């Protein structure tokens, strides 16, 4: 399986789920629906409830405001330079995930805080202008059967960086970059030293704590009735906040900085 967690693909979505996927693409400003939404779509009633709860946050620009505050203090591990000529699709994937993962982290983090009662009643994040998502064509989301065995093994090795003890979710960014295995090899070489010395893990944990505080702030804006399966939804959302998205916001940002030798 390409996804350790069950998920409905965009191609297989029909009816209400297909409509919700289309609304997510339009509202978030992305061309692909992130795995977290596709996973929630497998749970009875979870996606309609969760999307209705957080869509107003996106429309008010609250995740965008949190992202701006987050980027000002973000801990970015220094990687060896990844500058150099690569297919344009490489930087398109990085730009898309840098934006979508980060705003999704805050929307989902807010939803999680609301579900577990961790709303910050004295927060300060205010609605603000939305930052336009990069409207870039992305390569196909690769599955194991689409690439050479050694490339898939590389994707799985990369997925272990920053996730302990065992990754529960396969980060989609690496699957989108599987069409550029030479670049992924360079990424592996750049991440290995900061993973070995603990720098990467420390940055991820520091950034997760910062993001959690900002998310608890914007959770004040959620207005919803408690769902029928709140604990299951909170657990599913938490997996992404603590693992796939929670680690990839740091890793993707570090890769982009290493690509440009400066702020992207």
Buried (B, 14 or more C-beta within 10 A) or exposed (E): EBBEBEBBBBEEBEEEBBEBBEEBBEBBBBBBBBBBBBBBBBBEEBBBBBBBBBBBBBEBBBBBBBBBBBBEEBBBBEBEEBEEEBBEBBBBBBBBBBBBBBBBBBBBBBBBBBBBEBBBEEBEBEBBEBBEBBEBEBBEBBBBEBBEEEBBEBBEBBBEBBBEEEBEBBBBBBBBBBBBBEBBBBBBEBBBBBBEEEBBBBBBBBBBEBBBBBBBBBBBBBEBEEBEBBEBBBEBBBBBBBBBBBBBBBBBBBBBBBBBEEEB
